[in-house]
Amino acid sequence: MAGVVAVLAAARRTRKNIARADAARSAYYTFISGEKWGDRQHYDLCVDSSAGAEAAADAIVSYVQARLANESGK
């Protein structure tokens, strides 16, 4: 039982550390750019990974191929 408690405590600390790092990253981005961290209008590509890794990878490859084709046609 002590092992389970230790794992749960470690998971809680990990989530807290991730949240702290995300907050610092957000503050830094906002300070440097004057924009809101995570605002999708500032990204070239947003991928919904809920369909699975393979579908996400296919979407990324398709996007890159289309972007490269567009750039080479200029």
N, C-alpha and C positions, 0 to 999 in steps of 0.2 A: 504493500500500500504506500509506503514511503517513496518508492520509485515513481509511482503515478503522481503523487503530490509534487515531486521534484520536476517531473516533466511538465506538468501543468504550470508550475511557477516559471519555468524556463520559457514556455510558450507565451506567457503573459509578459515577461520581460522583453521577449523578442518583438511582440506586437507593439509594445511601448517604444522600443528603440526605433522601429520602422516609422511609427507615427512621428517621433521626434525628428528623424532624418527628413521625412517628407515635409514637415513644417519648416525646417531650416532651408531646404531646397526651394520651397515656395517663396519664402521671404527673400532669399537671395535673387531668385528669378525676377520677382516683382521690383526689388531694389534696382537691379541692373537694367531691366527692360521697360519698367513702368507698366507692364501688362500683367494680367491675371494668370497665375500658374494653372495649367490644365485647360485653359480656354481652347476649345477645338478649332477656332478660327485661325490659330497660330500654328497649326500642324498641316503638313502636306498630306498625311495619310493617317486615318484612324481605323483600327481593325477591331472588330468584335470577335474576340477569341472564344466566345461561348459555343461556337459551332465546332470547335476542336482545333488542334494544332495544325493538322493537315489542311483544313479549309483556310485557316489564317495564313499559312505559308503560301497556298495557291493565290490568295488575294494579294499578298505582298509581291509575289513574282509577277502576276498580271499587271499590277500597278507599275512596277519598275520597267517591265518591257514596254508598256504604253508610254511611259515617261521618256525612255530612251528613244523610242521611235519618233516621238513628238520632237525631241531635241535634235535628232539627226535630220529631220525634215525641215528645219528652220533655215 
